[in-house]
Amino acid sequence: MHLSEILKPIVEVGILATAIYYVLKFIRGTRGAAVVTGFFTVVVVVAFLVAVFKLQVLSWIMNWFVSILALGILILFQPEIRRMLAELGTNRFTVSAHQQRENIEMIVQCAKNLSEEKMGGLIAIEQEAKVLETCSAPGILIDCVATPEMLQTIFFKDNALHDGGVIIKGDRILRASCVFPLSQRQDLGSSLGTRHRAGLGLSEETDAVVIIVSEEKGFISYAYKGQLVTRVSEEVLRGFLTSIFVPQVLPSNGKFGFRSLFVKLGLIRNPAEEEMSRSSKKKKEKRS
């Protein structure tokens, strides 16, 4: 037997397994995950019945239906596909790690101050996807250097700009008083108000990292890739932002590594995503 004939089924199985893995990873946690799961369950059952009982009409219908499946996927997962394509073009290595850490400290300090003063805050840290394109109201152009004092001034309750969100890009405040899209999820607790729904909704539509500070109790939360983590400490917020924005090519032992590259390619998970996943599981366990 020729070597190519031996390798052919191995390669096919490997490609199919990889494709299935990335499809499941892509739809996991999205708003359409339940729809897709139910749809494929129906397809598998119908395909089994067609194969066993030789149902020609159903076979023809399935072949016709699969031909328009791609269009349905594009419509159903339009926000997630746009976010994925935006991430493919992301290049965080153009900004030094030192500058990124300074930006992170500025955000953390602002969140801490807002929390202590119990002033509501909604801060979107823009990455590749343009946050302004998803806003129902573009807000007011600011375009100034971001500082904790400036952000506190914007979110001061007597300020005309305190309602709405702030968009930050790098070390600059781009706009204030923006209206972000609200999440339509039904599993959010009644204690989460409009700010949290707006922060989560923006993270569902873009690749932005959104920091939310509760006005009533001063709790700090963050949303990223359609997941919301509430009531985090200053240290947890700093660690999360560091894992997202600071490149980690060299490990602590000094040996050269490619962890950030593997995260980028999706071969391993970002520590921040793992932490968010664990937090979500813990909350579900408490509810059950």
C-alpha positions, 0 to 999 in steps of 0.5 A: 500500500502506498504511503499516501493512501495510508496518510490520506484518512489520517489527514482527513480525520485531522482536518475534520477534527480541527474544523469541528473543534474550532466551530465549537470553540467559535459558537461557545458562549455566543447568543446563537449557541443554543440555536446552532446546537438544536439545529445540528441535533435535528440535522443529525437525527434527520440524516440518520432517518434518511440513511436508514429508511432511504427517504428520498424526499427528505434527502432532497430537502436536506440537500437544498437546505444545506445549500443556504446554511452558509447564509443563515450562519452569516446572519446569525453570527454576524456580530461574532464573525465581525469580532473574529475578523477584527481580532485577526488583524490585531497587532498589540506588539506596536505598543511597548509593554511599559506603555501598556502597563502605564495605561492599565494602571491609569484604568485601574486607578480610575476604577478604584477611585470611582468605586470608592466615591460610588460614582458610576462609570462605563469605560470601553477600551477600543482595540481593532473594531471601531466602537463608535460604529456600534453606538446608537449615539456617538456622544461628544468628541473629547480627544485628550490624554486619559488620566484618572482625574479626567475620567472622574470629572467626566463621570461626576454625577453633576457633569452633563457627560456622566450618562453614557460610556467613554471610549479610550484608545491607547492613552487617549480619551476619544469620546464621552457620553456614548450610548452603547448597544444593550445586551439582549441576554435573559439570564442576567440578574435583576441587580445588573442595571443599564450600565452592565447591559451596555458594557456586555452588549458592546463586548458582544458586538466588538473586541473592546474591553469594557470596565463597569463601575456600579453607581449604587454599591461601587462594585467593579466589573468587566466585560469581554467577548460577550462574558461579564465578570462582576465584583472584582478587586483592583488586583483581579482587574489589573491581572485581567487587563495585563493578560489582554494588553501586555504581550507575553513572549518571554516566560518568567524562567527566561527561556524563549517562548511563543505563548502569545503567538499560540494564544493569537492562533487559538492553539491555547486559551488566553489566561483572561478567558480561562479566568472568565470561564471559571467565574461563569461556571462558579456563578452557574453552580451557585444559582443551581 
